[in-house]
Amino acid sequence: MKGNNSSIDWNSGSFSTALRTLARDDAPNQAAIATELVGLLARKVGAAAHMQATQMLRDLASDPANRSAIASAGAIPQLVRQL
């Protein structure tokens, strides 16, 4: 997820599917994905990317085990900014 984000199709359903697959039952991946998604919310990448990141964070947060990692990554202030 690091590097040049200009080649990523943020509207692609396959991107979200790939992240969900990587996060499934893997705590280190869940924390890393949460950190990257929160970082994405802080960058100027467009509304579609912000919506995808927000939706993925919501999906990850549906598992209570991920909520601490999401909050620790700084998601709450970034999500409030999206309102």
N, C-alpha and C positions, 0 to 999 in steps of 0.2 A: 504494500500500500504506500510505501514511501517512494519518493522520486517525483517524476514528472506526471502530474495528474491530468494533463491535457489529453492523453490518449484513452482515458477511461470513459466509457459510456455510462454515466451515472443513472440513466433512465433504464438501463438494461436489467431485466429481471434476473438474468444469469449472475450478475454481480452480487445481488442480495442472496441468491440461492447458494453461491459459493461461500460467502461469509457465514451463513447459517450452518453449512456443512462443516466448515472449519471449527466453529464454536461448539458444536454438539459434543457434549460430554468431555470437554477438554478445558479445564480451568485456566491454564496458562494462555491458551489461545483466546479464551473469552476476555481475559484481562487485557491482552495485547490489542484485540479488536476494539474493545471499549475505549482504550487510550487513543487509538488512531481515529476512531469515529468522533471523539470529543475534539481532537485536534482539527479534524475536517470542519467541524462546526465553527471553529475560530478563523478559518481561512475564507477568502473570497473566491468561492468556486461555483457560485450560482445557487439559485433556489432549489433546483432539482436535486443537486448533491446534498444540500442541507436537509431536504425532505427525506431522502434515502437514508442519510445518517441518523436522523431522528427516528425514523421507523425501525431501523435496525437496533438502535438503543432500546426502543420500546420492546422489541422482540426479545432482546437479551434480558431485559428487566423482568420479563414474565417468569423467569426462573429466579426465585429468591436468592439463590447462591451467587448470582451475578450482580446483585444490587450494590453490594459494598464496593466491588471493583469499579462499577460505573460511577458511583459517587466519588470514589477516591481519584478517578481520572479527571474529575472536575466537570462532570456532565451537567450538574444542576444549574450553575450560572449560565452555561452556554445554551441550555434548553430554554431558560427563562428569556434569554435574548431573542429566541426564535418566535416568541409570542407576539 
